[in-house]
Amino acid sequence: MGALDHVSDLFDCSRGSSKHKKRKQLQTVEIKVKMDCEGCERKVKKSVEGMKGVSQVDVERKANKLTVVGYVDPAKVVARVAYRTGKKAELWPYVPYDVVAHPYAPGVYDKKAPAGYVRNAEDPQVSHLARASSTEVRYTTAFSDENPAACSIM
């Protein structure tokens, strides 16, 4: 059957419309858009609600975050939000605080980030910073004042 498909593809005259069209995958696209009021929130939400492939739209005004779930292309969603609202839109640049090895390193810590988030930066300058191993952490916490089971010899 594979050879027959190959031969039929060679003699196929309809190159523009392929029968084997690749389907987009379900994606969650998170976008950072500055929103000041309920009107801005409504405008941002309406800008993507009518888009083909969108199944769910969530807006978090305090975090300036728009979440779109559906069979969509992230670049097209960002472009549509920017065009329809006239606001600067970019893909969500933040990750949870716990995921980053050095959250206070230059280039990672961002004052404008929502609470509990830092900027997602894979910076080669940050990777050279020291990271404590699990044994070092264990020995350090064994003599810590904050550890109730710490050594009490003093």
Residue pairs with C-beta under 8 A, 6 or more apart in sequence:
23 71
24 53
24 71
24 72
24 73
25 71
26 55
26 69
26 70
26 71
27 69
27 70
27 71
27 72
27 74
28 67
28 68
28 69
29 67
29 68
29 69
29 72
29 74
29 77
29 78
29 91
30 65
30 66
30 67
30 68
30 91
30 92
31 65
31 66
31 67
31 68
31 77
31 78
31 81
31 89
31 90
31 91
31 92
32 64
32 65
32 66
32 89
32 90
32 91
32 92
32 93
32 94
33 44
33 64
33 65
33 66
33 81
33 85
33 87
33 88
33 89
34 40
34 64
34 87
34 88
35 41
35 44
35 59
35 61
35 64
38 61
40 61
40 85
40 87
41 59
41 61
43 84
43 85
44 59
44 66
44 81
44 85
44 87
45 57
45 59
45 66
46 84
47 80
47 81
47 84
47 85
48 54
48 57
48 66
48 68
48 77
48 80
48 81
48 84
49 57
51 68
51 70
51 72
51 76
51 77
51 80
52 72
53 70
53 71
53 72
54 68
54 69
54 70
54 72
55 69
55 70
55 71
56 67
56 68
56 69
56 70
57 66
57 67
57 68
57 69
58 66
58 67
58 69
59 65
59 66
59 67
60 66
60 67
62 114
63 114
64 114
65 92
65 114
66 81
66 89
68 77
74 91
78 89
78 90
78 91
81 87
81 89
82 88
82 89
93 119
93 120
94 110
94 113
94 114
94 117
94 118
94 119
94 120
95 117
95 118
95 119
95 120
96 116
96 117
97 103
97 116
97 117
97 118
100 108
100 118
100 120
101 126
101 129
101 131
102 108
102 126
102 129
102 131
103 109
103 118
105 123
105 126
105 129
106 125
106 126
107 119
107 121
107 123
107 125
107 126
108 118
108 119
108 121
108 123
108 126
109 118
109 119
110 118
110 119
113 119
132 140
141 147
141 150
142 150
142 151
143 150
143 151
144 150
